[in-house]
Amino acid sequence: MDENRESQDHQDFLPKSDTISSIDSSALDDTNNLQFQNRLDLTELQQSVNKIKQEVGKIIVGQKDMVDMLIASLLAKGHSLIEGVPGVAKTVTAKLLAKSLSVGFSRIQFTPDLMPSDILGTSVFNLKTTEFEFKKGPIFSNMILIDEINRAPAKTQAALFEVMEEQQITIDGNKFKLDAPFIVLATQNPVEQEGTYRLPEAQLDRFLFKIDVNYPNLDEEIEILSREHELKDKLKTDAITPFLTGDQIVKYQNLVSQIVVEKHLLKYIAELIVATRSNQFLYLGASPRASIAILKSSKAFAAMAGRDFVTPEDIKRAAIPVLHHRVIVTPEREMEGVSSKQIIKQIIETVEIPR
């Protein structure tokens, strides 16, 4: 009898589903009717973002999330690691993004015999001046595409530590600053392990996003074949027109840094990060660099949406690509097939969203 009464009380406590739907729909209508007056003028930034998407979309079918995150990493002054099986347009997309920008571009193919000096540069003795001169390597550019980053040994990978974090290189006691904007896009194949060198955690932590690229669906596969057939012998990059200069990109990056983030949202980001450190399924939680990465990328997503303020949805959108390569699942859960993405999704669901 008491159990029935408790069950009835519990049902009475819960609001009716009709009431919930009516509240949600009315609240959504009110939100859509609101006219926000931005304190920052993001019109030009939004137009440029849409133009980049149009240019890349001339060749790439689907993969909207990958393109969005690549643009967000550019606006947030971050680097991206693109992971996917061979043939899903990882390298092509990065090259098309670089082609749409009127900035310096270098492509470095990582191989097992690649040395740090092949990337950074080296001092060469000049017989005329009887002095050593520094010859800059391909890293001295604005956008760097590193293809198959896990093909090179650890010492070559480690050569990127300083330049990715501090945008400078120290060689023979001399510091060389790189010009802004500076972004590294790296690709790797998660399937083939022969002849590869796994990236250490410190290297992975340098990347703002880890972008997983999946197979296209049937309709997208048909569209890919149709476009390839129409290209004939033309190069894919010929259809892309560069239009965005380095100065404009730096201007947009400065705009993004001014996006407003309320204190309760800063607390929300911190709670998400702290939750990864106390989660029983994670052997290694996220560091403060991860919380800063979520902050920067959520600002970029807000700017791309035309808002000069961050919302909880921006933070949730940034959380998985920022965190899933920075945490380590416990061996027991990894053997059970549990991924870091699943655990992060669970953390996002359990941490209360600020209102």
ZIFEN-V70778 format. One line per field, one symbol per residue. ss: DSSP state (H for helix, E for strand, C for the rest). phi: phi as a letter, one per 40 degrees, with the letter a starting at -180 (. if undefined). burial: b if it has 24 or more other C-alpha atoms within 12 Angstrom, else e. Layout:
ss->???
phi->???
burial->???
This chain:
ss->CHHHHHHHHHHHHCCCHHHHHHHHHHHHHHHHHCCCCCCCCCHHHHHHHHHHHHHHHCCCCCCHHHHHHHHHHHHCCCCEEEECCCCCCHHHHHHHHHHCEECCEEEEECCCCCCHHHHHEEEEEECCCCEEEEEECCCCCCEEEEECHHHCCHHHHHCHHHHHHHCEEEECCEEEECCCCCEEEEEECCCCCCCCCCCCHHHHCCCCEEEECCCCCHHHHHHHHHHHHHHCCCCHHHHCCCCEEHHHHHHHHHHHHCCECCHHHHHHHHHHHHHHHHCCCEEECCCHHHHHHHHHHHHHHHHHCCCCECCHHHHHHHHHHHHCCCCEECHHHHHCCCCHHHHHHHHHHHCCCCC
phi->.cccccccccccccccccccccccccccccccccbcbccbcbccccccccccccccccbccgfccccdccccccccfbbbbbbacdgbgcccccccccccbcbcbbbbccbcccbdcccchacbcccccfbcbcbcccccacbbbbcfccccccccccccdccccbfabbbfgbbbcccccbabbbbabcccbcgbbcccdcccccccbbbcbbcccccccccccccccccfbcccccccbcabccccccccccccccdcbccccccccccccccccbcccbcbcccdccccccdccccccccccgbbacbdccccccccccccbbbbccdcccccgcbcccccdcccccccccb
burial->eeeeeeeeeeeeeeeeeeeeeeeeeeeeeeeeeeeeeeebebeebbebbebbbbbbbbbbbbbbbbbbbbbbbbbbbbbbbbbbeeebbbbbbbbbbbbbbbbbbbbbbbbeeebbbbbbeeeeeeeeeeeeeeeebbbbbbbbbbbbbbbbbbebbbbbbebbbebbbeeeeeeeebebbbbbbbbbbbeeeeeebbbeeebbbbbbbbbbbeeeeeeeeeebeeeeeeeeeeebbeebebebebeebbbbbbbbbbbbbeeebbebbbbbbbbbbebebbebbbbebbbbbbbbbbbbbbbbbbbbbbbbbbbbbbbbbbbbbbbbbeeeeeeeeebbbebbbebbeeeeeee
